[in-house]
Amino acid sequence: MKILAIFNESSVPKNGLNPVIKIYDLSTNEIVINNELMIGIGDGQYIYNFIGCNETIDYSVICDSQILTGSEKYAYAIISFKKYRFK
């Protein structure tokens, strides 16, 4: 599974960063990926290939640009393969 994070600086896509990713297993609250480097693909987009992703587990994701500040420093995501039904 590939995870995409987009970073902007003053609303402009920011290239040349070395963001890292941290992934938590939400069933155990354990870190399963700890500050691994993401790869830039252009236009402020960075990817990480989450090889050990288990479709039975929910994950939370935090991507840290390491350089940007304020609300532009982080990108967040949730990974869940469960299908929720509304009643």
C-alpha positions as protocol buffer text, in pm:
chain_id: "A"
residue {
  index: 1
  type: MET
  ca { x: 0 y: 0 z: 0 }
}
residue {
  index: 2
  type: LYS
  ca { x: 135 y: 341 z: -91 }
}
residue {
  index: 3
  type: ILE
  ca { x: 75 y: 635 z: 141 }
}
residue {
  index: 4
  type: LEU
  ca { x: 77 y: 986 z: -4 }
}
residue {
  index: 5
  type: ALA
  ca { x: 145 y: 1306 z: 189 }
}
residue {
  index: 6
  type: ILE
  ca { x: 131 y: 1655 z: 41 }
}
residue {
  index: 7
  type: PHE
  ca { x: 326 y: 1942 z: 194 }
}
residue {
  index: 8
  type: ASN
  ca { x: 283 y: 2311 z: 115 }
}
residue {
  index: 9
  type: GLU
  ca { x: 469 y: 2621 z: 225 }
}
residue {
  index: 10
  type: SER
  ca { x: 254 y: 2936 z: 219 }
}
residue {
  index: 11
  type: SER
  ca { x: -1 y: 2743 z: 8 }
}
residue {
  index: 12
  type: VAL
  ca { x: 260 y: 2648 z: -255 }
}
residue {
  index: 13
  type: PRO
  ca { x: 366 y: 2283 z: -304 }
}
residue {
  index: 14
  type: LYS
  ca { x: 702 y: 2232 z: -130 }
}
residue {
  index: 15
  type: ASN
  ca { x: 964 y: 2013 z: -296 }
}
residue {
  index: 16
  type: GLY
  ca { x: 1306 y: 1923 z: -155 }
}
residue {
  index: 17
  type: LEU
  ca { x: 1187 y: 1805 z: 185 }
}
residue {
  index: 18
  type: ASN
  ca { x: 1294 y: 1485 z: 359 }
}
residue {
  index: 19
  type: PRO
  ca { x: 973 y: 1397 z: 542 }
}
residue {
  index: 20
  type: VAL
  ca { x: 950 y: 1096 z: 770 }
}
residue {
  index: 21
  type: ILE
  ca { x: 649 y: 880 z: 847 }
}
residue {
  index: 22
  type: LYS
  ca { x: 530 y: 721 z: 1169 }
}
residue {
  index: 23
  type: ILE
  ca { x: 254 y: 458 z: 1163 }
}
residue {
  index: 24
  type: TYR
  ca { x: 65 y: 330 z: 1469 }
}
residue {
  index: 25
  type: ASP
  ca { x: -131 y: 4 z: 1500 }
}
residue {
  index: 26
  type: LEU
  ca { x: -456 y: 129 z: 1657 }
}
residue {
  index: 27
  type: SER
  ca { x: -543 y: -210 z: 1808 }
}
residue {
  index: 28
  type: THR
  ca { x: -227 y: -211 z: 2023 }
}
residue {
  index: 29
  type: ASN
  ca { x: -122 y: 158 z: 2010 }
}
residue {
  index: 30
  type: GLU
  ca { x: 225 y: 37 z: 1908 }
}
residue {
  index: 31
  type: ILE
  ca { x: 446 y: 211 z: 1652 }
}
residue {
  index: 32
  type: VAL
  ca { x: 495 y: -21 z: 1353 }
}
residue {
  index: 33
  type: ILE
  ca { x: 689 y: 224 z: 1135 }
}
residue {
  index: 34
  type: ASN
  ca { x: 908 y: 477 z: 1313 }
}
residue {
  index: 35
  type: ASN
  ca { x: 1039 y: 783 z: 1129 }
}
residue {
  index: 36
  type: GLU
  ca { x: 1116 y: 618 z: 797 }
}
residue {
  index: 37
  type: LEU
  ca { x: 1199 y: 844 z: 504 }
}
residue {
  index: 38
  type: MET
  ca { x: 938 y: 925 z: 242 }
}
residue {
  index: 39
  type: ILE
  ca { x: 1023 y: 971 z: -127 }
}
residue {
  index: 40
  type: GLY
  ca { x: 946 y: 1292 z: -315 }
}
residue {
  index: 41
  type: ILE
  ca { x: 761 y: 1251 z: -644 }
}
residue {
  index: 42
  type: GLY
  ca { x: 713 y: 1621 z: -731 }
}
residue {
  index: 43
  type: ASP
  ca { x: 471 y: 1907 z: -670 }
}
residue {
  index: 44
  type: GLY
  ca { x: 503 y: 1875 z: -292 }
}
residue {
  index: 45
  type: GLN
  ca { x: 396 y: 1509 z: -295 }
}
residue {
  index: 46
  type: TYR
  ca { x: 579 y: 1239 z: -101 }
}
residue {
  index: 47
  type: ILE
  ca { x: 510 y: 865 z: -88 }
}
residue {
  index: 48
  type: TYR
  ca { x: 588 y: 574 z: 139 }
}
residue {
  index: 49
  type: ASN
  ca { x: 537 y: 208 z: 45 }
}
residue {
  index: 50
  type: PHE
  ca { x: 382 y: 43 z: 352 }
}
residue {
  index: 51
  type: ILE
  ca { x: 482 y: -316 z: 272 }
}
residue {
  index: 52
  type: GLY
  ca { x: 373 y: -468 z: 605 }
}
residue {
  index: 53
  type: CYS
  ca { x: 20 y: -330 z: 592 }
}
residue {
  index: 54
  type: ASN
  ca { x: -234 y: -577 z: 733 }
}
residue {
  index: 55
  type: GLU
  ca { x: -589 y: -526 z: 607 }
}
residue {
  index: 56
  type: THR
  ca { x: -737 y: -648 z: 937 }
}
residue {
  index: 57
  type: ILE
  ca { x: -572 y: -366 z: 1136 }
}
residue {
  index: 58
  type: ASP
  ca { x: -658 y: 4 z: 1155 }
}
residue {
  index: 59
  type: TYR
  ca { x: -362 y: 241 z: 1150 }
}
residue {
  index: 60
  type: SER
  ca { x: -297 y: 608 z: 1217 }
}
residue {
  index: 61
  type: VAL
  ca { x: -33 y: 790 z: 1016 }
}
residue {
  index: 62
  type: ILE
  ca { x: 170 y: 1102 z: 1092 }
}
residue {
  index: 63
  type: CYS
  ca { x: 403 y: 1246 z: 828 }
}
residue {
  index: 64
  type: ASP
  ca { x: 651 y: 1507 z: 952 }
}
residue {
  index: 65
  type: SER
  ca { x: 808 y: 1747 z: 701 }
}
residue {
  index: 66
  type: GLN
  ca { x: 1087 y: 1813 z: 956 }
}
residue {
  index: 67
  type: ILE
  ca { x: 1140 y: 2166 z: 821 }
}
residue {
  index: 68
  type: LEU
  ca { x: 805 y: 2339 z: 780 }
}
residue {
  index: 69
  type: THR
  ca { x: 632 y: 2500 z: 1077 }
}
residue {
  index: 70
  type: GLY
  ca { x: 283 y: 2547 z: 1211 }
}
residue {
  index: 71
  type: SER
  ca { x: -6 y: 2374 z: 1039 }
}
residue {
  index: 72
  type: GLU
  ca { x: 213 y: 2296 z: 735 }
}
residue {
  index: 73
  type: LYS
  ca { x: 459 y: 2078 z: 931 }
}
residue {
  index: 74
  type: TYR
  ca { x: 247 y: 1759 z: 947 }
}
residue {
  index: 75
  type: ALA
  ca { x: 18 y: 1550 z: 729 }
}
residue {
  index: 76
  type: TYR
  ca { x: -218 y: 1295 z: 888 }
}
residue {
  index: 77
  type: ALA
  ca { x: -415 y: 993 z: 770 }
}
residue {
  index: 78
  type: ILE
  ca { x: -610 y: 692 z: 892 }
}
residue {
  index: 79
  type: ILE
  ca { x: -588 y: 356 z: 719 }
}
residue {
  index: 80
  type: SER
  ca { x: -891 y: 131 z: 760 }
}
residue {
  index: 81
  type: PHE
  ca { x: -1018 y: -145 z: 535 }
}
residue {
  index: 82
  type: LYS
  ca { x: -1333 y: -197 z: 738 }
}
residue {
  index: 83
  type: LYS
  ca { x: -1662 y: -108 z: 580 }
}
residue {
  index: 84
  type: TYR
  ca { x: -1891 y: 84 z: 810 }
}
residue {
  index: 85
  type: ARG
  ca { x: -2264 y: 61 z: 776 }
}
residue {
  index: 86
  type: PHE
  ca { x: -2498 y: 335 z: 880 }
}
residue {
  index: 87
  type: LYS
  ca { x: -2831 y: 240 z: 1029 }
}
